Each structure stands twice: as C-alpha cells, then as structure tokens.
Amino acid sequence: MKYPLNVTSEIGELKTVLLKRPGKELENLTPEFLEVLLFDDIPFLPAIQKEHDYFATTLRNRGVEVVYLDTLATEALINDDVRMNLIEDFMRESNLVETRSYEMVKEYLISLPKDQLISTLMHGIRKNELTSTGKKHLHEMLEDFDPFYLYPLPNLYFTRDPAAVIGNGVSVNRMNRSARKRESLFLQYIIKYHPRFAQHDIPLWFNRDGAYSIEGGDELVISHDTVAIGISARTTAQAIEKIAINLFRGNSNYQKVMAVEIPKSRAFMHLDTVFTMVDHDKFTVHPGIQGPGGEMNIFILERGDSAEEVNISQRSNIVEALQEVLNLKEVTLIPCGGGDHIASAREQWNDGSNTLAISPGVVVTYDRNYVSNELLRSYGIEVIEVQSSELARGRGGPRCMSMPLYREDL
Ligand SMILES: NC(=O)NCCC[C@H](N)C(=O)O
C-alpha cells in the first residue's frame, strides 16, 4: 500500500487533505462558554455545513482527495480494546474520572455503535441527555453551573491545529487551550490504528505527552529541509526546540527550523493567521507583525554537533531570512489588506492572510477578503474564493480548516 503521508512544502500539489465537517458540537455552544470554547459567535449549523461542503467540493473539483476526521476515527476503532482505551483516555482527559458520574457515562459510551461513539465524543454530552437511574450527585443538580458531562469540541473543523504532517512524519500536538486538548487524541489513535497508517512505520516528530504546547497553525513546511514555526500564544519555544531535535535526528531531510516570534494576541493566535506561503517565492503577511522598520524576532535552529544539540542564531529581517533558508534571490511579501491600516486589520481578523495553497501560485481564500484577494491576483496568484459568513465565526480560514496529508514534491 502506498505510503500515506508526504508534505515537503506548503505549496506542492495537494493530493489528500483531512477535513472535519462542522457538526452537532456547534449546537452545544452557548454565550457563556463562547470565550472558553474559543468562538466569537454562534454559527448557524445548516449554513456553516453548507459553506464547509462548498469548501470540500472546491477541493475535490481540483482533484484533491478529501478524507474526514470522524470517518477515519471510526475506522481506527479496529477492536474492542482500542475502543475501550479511547473511551478511557477521553474520559480521563475530560476530568470525568474524578466525578461520581464516571460509571454511568462510561456505560453509555460503551453502549454506542462505533460511529455514534465518535460523534458523541466530538459533540459532547449534556447532563440532561442521560437519565441517571441512581442517586443524583451534587454537580448533577446544578445544570446552570455546568451543563455538560462531556464538553463539546467545536474547534474540530480547524483540522490544521491538532497535528501536522512534516515530510513523511507527523507531529501529534499538545494543544495549548483546555478547550482543544482532547482533539489530538483522535489523531493519535488514527495514526496508530487506522489501516491506512498503522502498517507503516511513521516517524513521530512530536507527541502530546509533554508539558509544552505546539499547534499546527504555527507549523509551516516551507521547503523539503526547512520548517517555519511560530513562537506564539499557542506554541512555546521549548516545544519548538524539542521538535527541531527530533526532526534533525535520524534520517529526516530536515536541516533547519526557522522560529518566528509573533505578538501573543487573540487575533494573531498562530503564525498562519498572519503569514502563509502562496508560491515558491511569495508569502502573504499581516503588516502588524513587523516593527516600524519591518523588523522581527527570528531564530534559525540548525543541527548541532550531537543528536541532542541545536545551534541557534538570530535574524531580524523576514525577507532576508526566507531568502537564506529557501536559497532564493528574491522573496515577495504580499500585505494583507494591501497594507491599508483599516483594511488590513479587518481582513486579518477574518483570516485574509490565511490562504490554503493547492499548488504553486494557486490558493483557496475566503470571499469576504476582497482587498487581499485582488492584491494576490495582481501578483499573478490564482485565487479560488469560498463562502465564509459562518465559517469565519470560529476565527480561522482555509489553511486552518485543512490538514494536508499528501502533497506532490516540488
Ligand atoms: N490555525 C489556526 O489559526 N486555526 C484557527 C483556530 C481557531 C480556534 N477558534 C482557536 O482559537 O483555536
């Protein structure tokens, strides 16, 4: 069977992508939990599904194989032991082990067919969905305070973040926010047990067990030997050094990690909210991440003398740093919103910099970012627009909503 993972650039022709169609997990968003669940508004489910289907169809029409997270997670439950382990891992990470409702919820989950088990873990369990036959516990009497046995995972449609394919291996991520921690558990099970992946010896560049977080929106595979990683509100310097050591070790082709510090703010949560690659030598950028003279804080990590060491040097100019690591004479940055203060802030907020390249110079973007889209076209980029009224409410764009599994090499 063909090796299932290959991502040696951000722009190579996209062949297979992992998506998650927004589902009932969004019906468990309430105003009081919006902030903690990382949403700014409540999307209308039929409308967001329609927009997401349009996005998936757009990719299929360009020859991309679309696979869905819930389908793969269901197929990964290859026997009763795997299924039981997932239930127990998930319940432990949902802090249910410490409550006296543990047995009742576990029994309910065990009773579900595989596909319903996965969808239930994803959309959560409201307290009023299960009728406790025994005595009610104190926390069950306080529905206003805490209405869920299992909290929903409404950010699952941003498949970019819980894991990232780099080369022929995968980074299964430790998520920064508690609302998203359990998301990468599905990827861990898929890589380990799904027949498409399990029979291959897949390098694991990062696993979710450590203390330091890293998220896929910060991991950009800018070439066959360099990964750019954002030092951000979600991704720590410690995790970047750890993944760099793992990438440099053994037989990976990776020689350099370019760590790019970005402001730690809600609008700039990951590097890909302010910077994406659209062609061999062209990138979108949000002007707000650069200092008044264009300066930035950039570090190049390279293989050191021993397997546990990395050499680190600092740079302050993103264009020069990109020219250096990509071996290019010229690199063009295309400013989100054309650099106009108001347009760039508005369009960055709605993911104007967050493009998904499906081949060199061809990107998928949100239709609402018309200033940035026209500008990209003026640089010769083919821009394929998708609808975005509801999708944008979760604060992520086309790159955030997609996890490439396979791209052609450049
Ligand atoms: N790569 C990305 O920037 N993903 C967007 C994630 C949005 C989600 N609501 C979050 O705050 O994590």
The ligand as an ORCA input file, in Angstrom:
! r2SCAN-3c Opt
* xyz 0 1
  N      -4.551     27.704     12.533
  C      -5.490     28.495     13.038
  O      -5.285     29.682     13.195
  N      -6.623     27.930     13.467
  C      -7.751     28.643     13.911
  C      -8.208     28.150     15.219
  C      -9.415     28.892     15.736
  C      -9.931     28.370     17.040
  N     -11.159     29.000     17.419
  C      -8.923     28.564     18.143
  O      -8.967     29.604     18.815
  O      -8.091     27.694     18.382
*
